[in-house]
Amino acid sequence: GTTVDISQVLLSDMFLFMYQLKSVLWIVLHFDIRKRPFGKNLLIFDLLCACDVLTVCLCVLSAASYTDSSDDETSPRDKQQKNSKGNGDFCIKNIKQADFGRREIEIAEQEMPALMALRKRAQGEKPLAGAKVVGCTHITAQTAVLMETLSALGAQCRWAACNIYSTQNEVAAALAEGGFSVFAWKGESEDDFWWCIDRCVNVEGWQPNMILDDGGDLTHWIYKKYPNMFKKIKGIVEESVTGVHRLYQLSKAGKLCVPAMNVNDSVTKQKFDNLYCCRESILDGLKRTTDVMFGGKQVVVCGYGEVGKGCCAALKAMGSIVYVTEIDPICALQACMDGFRLVKLNEVIRQVDIVITCTGNKNVVVREYLDRMKNGCIVCNMGHSNTEIDVASLRTPELTWERVRSQVDHVIWPDGKRIVLLAEGRLLNLSCSTVPTFVLSITATTQALALIELYNAPEGRYKQDVYLLPKKMDEYVASLHLPTFDAHLTELTDEQAKYLGLNKNGPFKPNYYRYENISAIHANLFHPNFYIYTNYHLLLYFLFFSLRY
């Protein structure tokens, strides 16, 4: 039957024994101190102190029994593991951590109200019955809640990780114990990464008909190795900037074989996950890895999209001096209006204390910039892919790599200068810390609805192209989260709805509507002359082009 960790059982018994012994000693002390002077009871006090010391030691051993298994040098690919039901169709670090992972999933469920509501409302209908979903995302407690929701809605799931450092081993163990085919562990090699994806896809007697991707690696692998699978795949759901960019490239080249849903640019993903999640997790990731104090530090953030906006807002609030680099004049103007100094990276690279990339591009921080950084500069990436920092250029004989702690490396130059590189240039927050569960609930619910929409769409509704989630679904996802804040929506009267030309139940905004960010809010509140001046310029441009053409 059930797999039992003997060390955990022994530790539990020893904890119970120590508790009982201390209880007896306190009872004896209570009655004995009334008969004899205090000095005569020192032996009992010594025994109580000894019990406390042993209890602390047991706590340390208990923690070690949980974490040491993750430090096992044996590759999971070389292990034969089975869950309590005898199923071995998975490859993870240690199945014995399943109980710990289950507790983390239960905590995450409390902060994912919309996904749990969707599970409760739709599990009777089974809208994903017959769906075979292959996924490649970060395997965390939040993803586990999504996977279990998809399963409750009728889907079969096989999963791999989209990042070699972001997998929570105990959560992967809980999923494997629950019967999910999971192939992932924290600290995979590049070869392990692609092997895990292949194990998800290439399995006898099972072929996926839906793809849930984060970064495009899974989609790329199927195109490269198993293109015939797309004959049975109904659609792709992609949630990252990088993956969406790849899909649009395929579509433009006429190589996209199935409909794809662009979740990243849905309002609920971009305006909440990208912005609010990164606003909190950037500080968490930096603090956990370096214990750095942010006040007074000079920081350059490369990119002022939604992720960059979140990072800059958090660092500014902590007292950092923040610079921004940007290629887009609109985003650049937003950065300026939000009070950030817009610079080129080479102008500030010698003086900054922290460098953060979040562009989705490649070679943003190259060896030339790394050579010019000051001693102790912290370098990290908040974009999805590990292409933004040229880490490969640092693996040369003249530079020394020194591991400080997990996901933290010193790269040391011959003259003694060193930089602090986090997660080897991979995604900082999910590699080195955690992310706010509530925000991920918004993204996960959007992903689930996108899968349901594509899977159940009648033939011909979606062509071989990239689509945005319908506005009505965005609004539905948002509404599911409002009860958490005890928020009460105002309802339109019939007269008001008619005046605005809207349905009382939504959608309330057209698809071209762009929800306001901080800069636009400032404009609407204050209307300084600058904004009026800018609007006049736009009007003149429109008049000029209309007259010319």
C-alpha positions as a printed NumPy array, in Angstrom:
array([[  0.   ,   0.   ,   0.   ],
       [  0.98 ,   3.436,   1.086],
       [  4.575,   4.669,   0.983],
       [  5.719,   5.645,   4.472],
       [  8.703,   7.836,   5.352],
       [ 10.105,   6.01 ,   8.416],
       [ 12.218,   9.008,   9.461],
       [  9.102,  11.173,   9.666],
       [  7.29 ,   8.546,  11.751],
       [ 10.204,   8.266,  14.203],
       [ 10.487,  12.04 ,  14.531],
       [  6.761,  12.325,  15.194],
       [  6.994,   9.655,  17.915],
       [  9.966,  11.425,  19.513],
       [  8.099,  14.755,  19.491],
       [  5.17 ,  13.068,  21.253],
       [  7.472,  11.452,  23.825],
       [  9.198,  14.773,  24.598],
       [  5.823,  16.481,  25.01 ],
       [  4.62 ,  13.792,  27.422],
       [  7.884,  13.855,  29.403],
       [  7.741,  17.635,  29.787],
       [  4.137,  17.406,  30.95 ],
       [  5.087,  14.893,  33.637],
       [  8.054,  16.974,  34.793],
       [  5.903,  20.114,  35.119],
       [  3.342,  18.197,  37.201],
       [  6.068,  16.835,  39.462],
       [  7.591,  20.308,  39.796],
       [  4.198,  21.812,  40.646],
       [  3.647,  19.472,  43.587],
       [  7.295,  19.195,  44.676],
       [  8.045,  22.937,  44.834],
       [  5.45 ,  23.33 ,  47.587],
       [  7.304,  20.826,  49.821],
       [ 10.984,  21.687,  49.225],
       [ 13.   ,  24.875,  48.735],
       [ 13.551,  26.086,  45.179],
       [ 17.224,  25.011,  45.129],
       [ 16.267,  21.39 ,  45.71 ],
       [ 14.289,  21.34 ,  42.423],
       [ 17.185,  22.259,  40.153],
       [ 17.413,  18.7  ,  38.805],
       [ 13.873,  18.912,  37.462],
       [ 14.631,  22.332,  35.919],
       [ 17.733,  20.843,  34.283],
       [ 15.645,  18.031,  32.836],
       [ 13.13 ,  20.547,  31.477],
       [ 15.917,  22.552,  29.832],
       [ 17.311,  19.363,  28.333],
       [ 13.873,  18.571,  26.904],
       [ 13.741,  22.022,  25.28 ],
       [ 17.178,  21.543,  23.743],
       [ 16.205,  18.117,  22.389],
       [ 12.979,  19.538,  20.986],
       [ 14.938,  22.198,  19.077],
       [ 17.237,  19.473,  17.727],
       [ 14.229,  17.467,  16.608],
       [ 12.871,  20.538,  14.795],
       [ 16.163,  20.866,  12.935],
       [ 16.113,  17.162,  12.039],
       [ 12.502,  17.43 ,  10.92 ],
       [ 13.341,  20.346,   8.621],
       [ 16.357,  18.468,   7.308],
       [ 14.252,  15.391,   6.573],
       [ 12.087,  17.611,   4.369],
       [ 14.791,  19.571,   2.557],
       [ 17.634,  17.059,   2.316],
       [ 15.711,  14.927,  -0.137],
       [ 15.746,  17.862,  -2.557],
       [ 19.529,  17.96 ,  -2.359],
       [ 19.808,  14.325,  -3.504],
       [ 22.382,  14.246,  -6.285],
       [ 20.694,  11.327,  -8.072],
       [ 18.893,  12.463, -11.204],
       [ 15.157,  11.759, -11.116],
       [ 15.579,  10.206, -14.552],
       [ 17.616,   7.442, -12.885],
       [ 15.007,   6.702, -10.209],
       [ 12.078,   4.311, -10.309],
       [  9.283,   5.872,  -8.26 ],
       [  5.63 ,   4.946,  -7.818],
       [  2.817,   6.637,  -5.986],
       [  0.651,   4.923,  -3.37 ],
       [ -1.59 ,   3.481,  -6.119],
       [  1.348,   1.903,  -7.948],
       [  1.354,   4.404, -10.809],
       [  4.807,   5.391, -12.085],
       [  3.943,   7.591, -15.082],
       [  5.801,  10.629, -13.766],
       [  9.327,  11.864, -13.131],
       [  9.87 ,  14.142, -10.137],
       [ 12.425,  14.691,  -7.379],
       [ 10.879,  12.774,  -4.494],
       [  7.381,  11.303,  -4.202],
       [  7.75 ,  11.256,  -0.395],
       [  7.247,  15.034,  -0.313],
       [  3.638,  14.68 ,  -1.473],
       [  2.093,  15.482,   1.927],
       [  3.983,  18.773,   2.137],
       [  2.904,  19.673,  -1.403],
       [ -0.728,  18.869,  -0.653],
       [ -0.697,  21.366,   2.235],
       [  0.726,  24.07 ,  -0.036],
       [ -1.973,  23.393,  -2.626],
       [ -4.654,  23.682,   0.051],
       [ -3.245,  27.076,   1.08 ],
       [ -3.244,  28.227,  -2.56 ],
       [ -6.89 ,  27.189,  -2.972],
       [ -7.88 ,  29.71 ,  -0.312],
       [ -6.377,  32.539,  -2.385],
       [ -7.8  ,  31.396,  -5.747],
       [-11.531,  32.058,  -5.312],
       [-12.436,  32.403,  -8.987],
       [-10.814,  29.142, -10.02 ],
       [-12.485,  27.303,  -7.148],
       [-15.839,  28.909,  -8.072],
       [-15.368,  27.832, -11.7  ],
       [-14.573,  24.295, -10.538],
       [-17.716,  24.19 ,  -8.413],
       [-20.008,  25.666, -11.073],
       [-18.808,  23.692, -14.09 ],
       [-17.733,  20.295, -12.775],
       [-21.259,  18.944, -13.191],
       [-21.314,  19.918, -16.871],
       [-17.771,  18.642, -17.572],
       [-17.058,  21.18 , -20.375],
       [-13.62 ,  19.614, -20.949],
       [-14.775,  16.   , -21.117],
       [-12.57 ,  14.267, -23.67 ],
       [ -9.951,  17.015, -23.63 ],
       [ -6.352,  15.826, -23.442],
       [ -4.35 ,  18.822, -22.314],
       [ -0.57 ,  18.857, -22.481],
       [  0.881,  21.745, -20.492],
       [  4.233,  23.437, -20.081],
       [  4.098,  26.095, -17.35 ],
       [  5.688,  26.854, -13.999],
       [  4.798,  23.957, -11.695],
       [  3.776,  25.665,  -8.483],
       [  0.953,  25.328,  -5.985],
       [ -1.1  ,  27.749,  -8.079],
       [ -0.597,  25.667, -11.233],
       [ -1.614,  22.597,  -9.258],
       [ -4.956,  24.234,  -8.44 ],
       [ -5.412,  24.945, -12.169],
       [ -4.534,  21.362, -13.149],
       [ -6.906,  19.885, -10.584],
       [ -9.63 ,  22.249, -11.81 ],
       [ -9.1  ,  21.14 , -15.418],
       [ -9.29 ,  17.531, -14.243],
       [-12.519,  18.237, -12.334],
       [-13.951,  19.719, -15.555],
       [-13.212,  16.47 , -17.403],
       [ -9.728,  16.938, -18.896],
       [ -6.79 ,  14.566, -18.828],
       [ -3.489,  16.371, -18.189],
       [  0.199,  15.744, -18.75 ],
       [  2.582,  18.471, -17.584],
       [  6.196,  19.683, -17.815],
       [  7.901,  22.79 , -16.45 ],
       [  8.634,  25.851, -18.59 ],
       [ 11.562,  26.906, -16.368],
       [ 14.331,  24.722, -14.963],
       [ 14.359,  26.52 , -11.587],
       [ 10.712,  27.347, -10.865],
       [  9.316,  23.894, -10.038],
       [  8.216,  23.372,  -6.431],
       [  9.324,  19.773,  -5.872],
       [  6.828,  19.087,  -3.11 ],
       [  3.939,  20.304,  -5.296],
       [  5.101,  18.115,  -8.183],
       [  5.118,  15.204,  -5.728],
       [  1.561,  15.966,  -4.603],
       [  0.385,  16.063,  -8.213],
       [  2.097,  12.754,  -8.985],
       [  0.525,  11.221,  -5.888],
       [ -2.843,  12.494,  -7.134],
       [ -2.432,  10.631, -10.427],
       [ -1.144,  13.412, -12.682],
       [  1.637,  12.68 , -15.153],
       [  4.172,  15.334, -14.166],
       [  7.725,  15.513, -15.494],
       [  9.631,  18.271, -13.703],
       [ 11.966,  19.052, -10.841],
       [ 13.842,  22.112,  -9.608],
       [ 17.342,  22.378, -11.095],
       [ 16.86 ,  20.515, -14.364],
       [ 19.613,  20.657, -16.964],
       [ 18.846,  21.848, -20.491],
       [ 18.805,  18.228, -21.635],
       [ 16.429,  17.322, -18.781],
       [ 14.161,  20.213, -19.773],
       [ 13.583,  18.944, -23.314],
       [ 13.446,  15.314, -22.149],
       [ 10.589,  16.173, -19.777],
       [  8.651,  17.936, -22.531],
       [  9.158,  14.959, -24.817],
       [  7.906,  12.548, -22.135],
       [  4.715,  14.607, -21.877],
       [  4.087,  14.53 , -25.597],
       [  5.497,  11.245, -26.811],
       [  3.502,   8.567, -25.008],
       [  1.938,   5.438, -26.451],
       [ -1.855,   5.401, -26.549],
       [ -2.309,   9.065, -25.641],
       [ -2.26 ,  12.078, -27.938],
       [ -2.995,  15.662, -26.867],
       [ -5.804,  17.669, -28.432],
       [ -5.154,  20.924, -26.495],
       [ -1.932,  22.793, -25.636],
       [ -1.445,  25.108, -22.655],
       [  1.937,  26.779, -23.049],
       [  4.   ,  29.409, -21.253],
       [  6.874,  30.624, -23.399],
       [  6.228,  28.606, -26.561],
       [  8.736,  25.813, -25.886],
       [  6.112,  23.053, -25.899],
       [  4.531,  24.353, -29.108],
       [  7.995,  24.639, -30.69 ],
       [  8.887,  21.062, -29.682],
       [  5.711,  19.599, -31.204],
       [  6.243,  21.573, -34.437],
       [  9.821,  20.359, -34.581],
       [  9.416,  16.703, -33.575],
       [  5.775,  15.704, -33.999],
       [  4.117,  18.005, -36.586],
       [  1.477,  15.399, -37.427],
       [  0.012,  15.81 , -33.935],
       [ -1.496,  19.122, -35.003],
       [ -4.038,  17.211, -37.076],
       [ -5.862,  16.36 , -33.835],
       [ -5.019,  19.443, -31.76 ],
       [ -7.948,  21.864, -31.493],
       [ -6.052,  24.862, -30.172],
       [ -3.199,  26.48 , -28.278],
       [ -3.493,  28.701, -25.207],
       [ -0.369,  30.836, -24.634],
       [  0.198,  33.141, -21.662],
       [  3.618,  34.775, -22.081],
       [  4.964,  37.674, -24.153],
       [  7.652,  35.428, -25.614],
       [  5.254,  32.639, -26.56 ],
       [  2.707,  35.014, -28.081],
       [  5.454,  36.649, -30.16 ],
       [  6.395,  33.212, -31.519],
       [  2.746,  32.461, -32.376],
       [  2.36 ,  35.714, -34.293],
       [  5.559,  34.892, -36.197],
       [  4.128,  31.491, -37.149],
       [  0.835,  33.082, -38.171],
       [  2.548,  35.71 , -40.313],
       [  4.597,  33.014, -42.035],
       [  1.462,  30.926, -42.671],
       [  2.781,  28.068, -40.488],
       [  0.254,  28.204, -37.663],
       [ -1.758,  25.003, -38.038],
       [ -4.418,  25.548, -35.349],
       [ -6.25 ,  28.443, -33.647],
       [ -4.36 ,  30.031, -30.749],
       [ -5.611,  32.124, -27.855],
       [ -3.385,  34.994, -26.756],
       [ -3.965,  35.072, -22.997],
       [ -1.027,  37.392, -22.32 ],
       [ -2.73 ,  40.383, -23.911],
       [ -6.07 ,  39.785, -22.27 ],
       [ -6.854,  42.587, -19.843],
       [ -7.043,  40.26 , -16.839],
       [ -3.561,  38.879, -17.539],
       [ -1.689,  41.975, -18.642],
       [ -3.129,  44.54 , -16.261],
       [ -3.086,  42.312, -13.191],
       [ -0.576,  39.454, -13.426],
       [  2.124,  41.333, -15.332],
       [  1.774,  44.526, -13.291],
       [  0.643,  43.69 ,  -9.747],
       [  2.376,  40.317,  -9.508],
       [  5.755,  41.766, -10.494],
       [  5.251,  44.818,  -8.286],
       [  5.31 ,  42.543,  -5.24 ],
       [  7.5  ,  39.638,  -6.341],
       [ 10.495,  41.714,  -7.544],
       [ 11.16 ,  42.836,  -3.964],
       [ 10.606,  39.336,  -2.608],
       [ 13.033,  37.762,  -5.072],
       [ 15.787,  40.317,  -4.478],
       [ 15.389,  40.272,  -0.7  ],
       [ 15.431,  36.492,  -0.375],
       [ 18.538,  36.074,  -2.512],
       [ 20.682,  39.06 ,  -1.498],
       [ 19.2  ,  40.643,   1.668],
       [ 19.773,  43.959,  -0.086],
       [ 18.411,  47.211,   1.307],
       [ 16.608,  49.156,  -1.408],
       [ 16.674,  52.648,   0.079],
       [ 19.149,  54.852,  -1.808],
       [ 20.193,  52.127,  -4.258],
       [ 20.529,  53.091,  -7.917],
       [ 18.562,  50.67 , -10.088],
       [ 18.158,  50.478, -13.856],
       [ 15.081,  48.662, -15.184],
       [ 15.337,  47.675, -18.847],
       [ 11.855,  47.866, -20.353],
       [  8.763,  49.788, -19.241],
       [  5.964,  47.441, -20.231],
       [  3.556,  46.168, -17.592],
       [  6.293,  44.116, -15.873],
       [  8.693,  47.072, -15.913],
       [  6.007,  49.388, -14.552],
       [  5.391,  47.033, -11.627],
       [  9.107,  46.703, -10.839],
       [  9.73 ,  50.454, -11.031],
       [  6.751,  51.317,  -8.828],
       [  7.866,  48.88 ,  -6.126],
       [ 11.505,  50.007,  -6.114],
       [ 10.56 ,  53.698,  -6.136],
       [  8.26 ,  53.144,  -3.154],
       [ 11.18 ,  51.571,  -1.258],
       [ 13.366,  54.638,  -1.797],
       [ 15.47 ,  53.458,  -4.719],
       [ 16.711,  55.812,  -7.443],
       [ 15.251,  54.235, -10.579],
       [ 16.4  ,  54.64 , -14.191],
       [ 14.535,  53.19 , -17.174],
       [ 15.673,  52.122, -20.64 ],
       [ 13.076,  51.807, -23.415],
       [ 12.856,  51.535, -27.217],
       [  9.168,  52.47 , -27.514],
       [  8.568,  56.253, -27.363],
       [  5.082,  55.758, -25.878],
       [  6.345,  53.598, -23.012],
       [  9.296,  55.977, -22.67 ],
       [  6.963,  58.951, -22.286],
       [  4.969,  57.038, -19.672],
       [  8.177,  56.409, -17.718],
       [  9.061,  60.096, -17.831],
       [  5.572,  61.156, -16.711],
       [  5.757,  58.638, -13.849],
       [  8.906,  60.372, -12.611],
       [ 11.637,  58.043, -13.87 ],
       [ 14.808,  59.129, -15.655],
       [ 14.977,  57.674, -19.177],
       [ 18.537,  56.713, -20.119],
       [ 20.583,  54.462, -22.353],
       [ 22.114,  51.558, -20.492],
       [ 25.688,  52.541, -21.319],
       [ 25.134,  55.929, -19.632],
       [ 24.513,  54.484, -16.163],
       [ 26.001,  50.975, -16.227],
       [ 29.104,  51.998, -14.22 ],
       [ 27.162,  53.533, -11.336],
       [ 24.035,  51.414, -10.757],
       [ 23.742,  48.889,  -7.925],
       [ 21.066,  46.687,  -9.499],
       [ 20.274,  45.836, -13.131],
       [ 16.863,  44.322, -13.941],
       [ 15.806,  43.203, -17.432],
       [ 12.158,  42.797, -18.461],
       [ 12.015,  43.384, -22.224],
       [ 11.333,  39.935, -23.69 ],
       [ 14.265,  40.578, -26.051],
       [ 17.729,  39.044, -26.363],
       [ 21.201,  40.381, -25.511],
       [ 19.923,  43.373, -23.571],
       [ 22.842,  43.113, -21.125],
       [ 25.886,  41.952, -23.079],
       [ 29.458,  41.201, -21.969],
       [ 30.56 ,  44.795, -22.639],
       [ 28.086,  46.069, -20.016],
       [ 28.913,  43.257, -17.594],
       [ 32.611,  44.178, -17.791],
       [ 31.856,  47.809, -16.912],
       [ 29.593,  47.136, -13.9  ],
       [ 30.714,  48.198, -10.441],
       [ 31.874,  45.695,  -7.852],
       [ 28.902,  43.998,  -6.166],
       [ 26.338,  44.95 ,  -8.805],
       [ 23.271,  42.676,  -8.712],
       [ 22.091,  41.417, -12.113],
       [ 18.739,  39.71 , -12.638],
       [ 15.962,  39.1  , -15.156],
       [ 12.193,  39.461, -14.783],
       [ 11.376,  38.443, -18.37 ],
       [ 10.201,  34.949, -19.262],
       [ 13.249,  33.767, -21.211],
       [ 16.895,  33.555, -20.235],
       [ 17.999,  35.413, -23.372],
       [ 18.076,  38.959, -21.99 ],
       [ 21.386,  38.643, -20.092],
       [ 24.303,  37.219, -22.067],
       [ 25.216,  34.617, -19.444],
       [ 27.068,  32.447, -21.971],
       [ 29.689,  35.182, -22.388],
       [ 30.528,  34.853, -18.676],
       [ 31.484,  31.174, -18.939],
       [ 35.073,  31.824, -19.95 ],
       [ 38.371,  30.658, -18.363],
       [ 39.372,  34.081, -17.036],
       [ 36.188,  34.439, -14.958],
       [ 35.51 ,  32.47 , -11.777],
       [ 32.03 ,  31.333, -10.779],
       [ 31.388,  30.992,  -7.065],
       [ 28.105,  29.577,  -5.745],
       [ 26.902,  31.643,  -2.775],
       [ 23.569,  29.958,  -2.15 ],
       [ 20.836,  28.402,  -4.254],
       [ 20.272,  30.534,  -7.397],
       [ 22.918,  33.078,  -6.333],
       [ 26.356,  33.172,  -7.992],
       [ 29.348,  35.452,  -7.761],
       [ 31.049,  35.956, -11.112],
       [ 34.588,  37.141, -10.313],
       [ 36.899,  39.037, -12.689],
       [ 40.714,  38.679, -12.592],
       [ 41.066,  42.037, -10.781],
       [ 38.783,  40.838,  -7.973],
       [ 35.636,  42.63 ,  -9.12 ],
       [ 32.523,  40.536,  -8.767],
       [ 28.883,  40.784,  -9.778],
       [ 25.982,  38.949,  -8.163],
       [ 24.057,  36.978, -10.804],
       [ 20.634,  35.665,  -9.798],
       [ 19.068,  32.461, -11.186],
       [ 21.688,  32.378, -13.95 ],
       [ 19.678,  35.026, -15.805],
       [ 16.367,  33.186, -15.658],
       [ 13.058,  34.494, -14.34 ],
       [ 13.836,  35.88 , -10.88 ],
       [ 10.534,  35.745,  -9.026],
       [  9.534,  32.158,  -9.8  ],
       [ 13.13 ,  30.872,  -9.635],
       [ 14.102,  32.5  ,  -6.351],
       [ 10.905,  33.269,  -4.455],
       [  7.162,  32.955,  -4.907],
       [  4.447,  35.081,  -6.47 ],
       [  1.133,  36.369,  -5.07 ],
       [ -1.419,  33.568,  -5.351],
       [ -4.438,  35.829,  -5.74 ],
       [ -3.066,  37.466,  -8.876],
       [ -2.274,  34.056, -10.37 ],
       [ -5.875,  33.074,  -9.717],
       [ -6.866,  35.718, -12.271],
       [ -4.459,  34.341, -14.892],
       [ -5.303,  30.684, -14.199],
       [ -9.05 ,  31.332, -14.5  ],
       [ -8.422,  33.115, -17.805],
       [ -6.402,  30.134, -19.048],
       [ -9.132,  27.683, -18.035],
       [-11.83 ,  29.71 , -19.817],
       [ -9.643,  30.002, -22.931],
       [ -9.225,  26.209, -23.017],
       [-12.99 ,  25.714, -22.614],
       [-13.709,  28.253, -25.374],
       [-11.316,  26.738, -27.918],
       [-12.208,  23.146, -27.092],
       [-15.974,  23.666, -27.395],
       [-15.974,  26.19 , -30.265],
       [-17.912,  24.981, -33.315],
       [-15.868,  24.301, -36.417],
       [-15.205,  27.487, -38.343],
       [-15.509,  29.946, -35.46 ],
       [-11.735,  30.2  , -35.137],
       [ -9.359,  29.956, -38.072],
       [ -5.628,  29.215, -38.009],
       [ -4.739,  32.521, -36.403],
       [ -4.071,  34.166, -33.027],
       [ -7.081,  35.498, -31.097],
       [ -7.698,  37.532, -27.96 ],
       [-10.05 ,  36.291, -25.276],
       [-13.526,  37.822, -25.762],
       [-14.071,  40.919, -23.63 ],
       [-17.087,  39.301, -21.984],
       [-14.827,  36.554, -20.551],
       [-12.341,  39.12 , -19.245],
       [-15.149,  40.842, -17.381],
       [-16.439,  37.511, -16.06 ],
       [-13.015,  36.619, -14.648],
       [-12.781,  40.003, -12.93 ],
       [-16.291,  39.674, -11.463],
       [-15.457,  36.297,  -9.905],
       [-12.702,  37.95 ,  -7.846],
       [-14.687,  40.928,  -6.544],
       [-16.441,  39.094,  -3.656],
       [-13.028,  38.604,  -2.018],
       [-12.922,  42.362,  -1.401],
       [-16.58 ,  42.56 ,  -0.391],
       [-16.965,  44.766,  -3.471],
       [-20.39 ,  45.668,  -4.859],
       [-20.811,  46.534,  -8.533],
       [-23.19 ,  49.291,  -9.549],
       [-25.826,  48.137, -12.032],
       [-27.002,  50.206, -14.978],
       [-30.637,  51.179, -15.179],
       [-32.475,  50.411, -18.422],
       [-32.398,  54.107, -19.282],
       [-28.638,  54.36 , -18.645],
       [-27.892,  51.216, -20.665],
       [-29.947,  52.558, -23.575],
       [-28.189,  55.932, -23.378],
       [-24.737,  54.28 , -23.569],
       [-25.833,  51.676, -26.108],
       [-24.758,  48.806, -23.828],
       [-26.189,  45.542, -22.63 ],
       [-26.85 ,  45.768, -18.895],
       [-24.78 ,  42.594, -18.384],
       [-21.832,  43.7  , -20.488],
       [-19.455,  43.781, -22.187],
       [-18.987,  47.331, -20.976],
       [-15.992,  48.306, -23.118],
       [-15.249,  47.795, -26.837],
       [-12.335,  45.567, -27.833],
       [-10.22 ,  48.57 , -28.833],
       [-10.529,  50.132, -25.379],
       [ -7.187,  50.295, -23.565],
       [ -7.571,  50.302, -19.821],
       [ -5.81 ,  53.246, -18.232],
       [ -2.446,  53.015, -16.582],
       [ -0.943,  55.417, -14.06 ],
       [  0.007,  58.056, -16.634],
       [ -3.463,  58.2  , -18.146],
       [ -5.044,  58.491, -14.711],
       [ -2.807,  61.468, -13.975],
       [ -3.893,  63.03 , -17.254],
       [ -7.589,  62.629, -16.549],
       [ -7.299,  63.939, -13.014],
       [ -5.148,  66.995, -13.55 ],
       [ -5.139,  67.909, -17.262],
       [ -1.98 ,  70.032, -17.094],
       [ -1.089,  72.085, -20.152],
       [  1.407,  69.468, -21.241],
       [ -1.314,  66.94 , -21.963],
       [ -3.404,  69.515, -23.856],
       [ -0.282,  70.485, -25.832],
       [  0.314,  66.825, -26.723],
       [ -3.31 ,  66.354, -27.792],
       [ -3.103,  69.427, -30.074],
       [ -0.011,  67.974, -31.71 ],
       [ -1.825,  64.684, -32.38 ],
       [ -4.764,  66.579, -33.888],
       [ -2.435,  68.537, -36.169],
       [ -0.759,  65.3  , -37.312],
       [ -4.139,  63.785, -38.196],
       [ -5.13 ,  66.912, -40.153],
       [ -1.794,  66.956, -41.966],
       [ -2.043,  63.335, -43.103],
       [ -5.721,  63.619, -44.059],
       [ -4.984,  66.655, -46.264],
       [ -1.908,  65.043, -47.763],
       [ -3.584,  61.775, -48.715]])
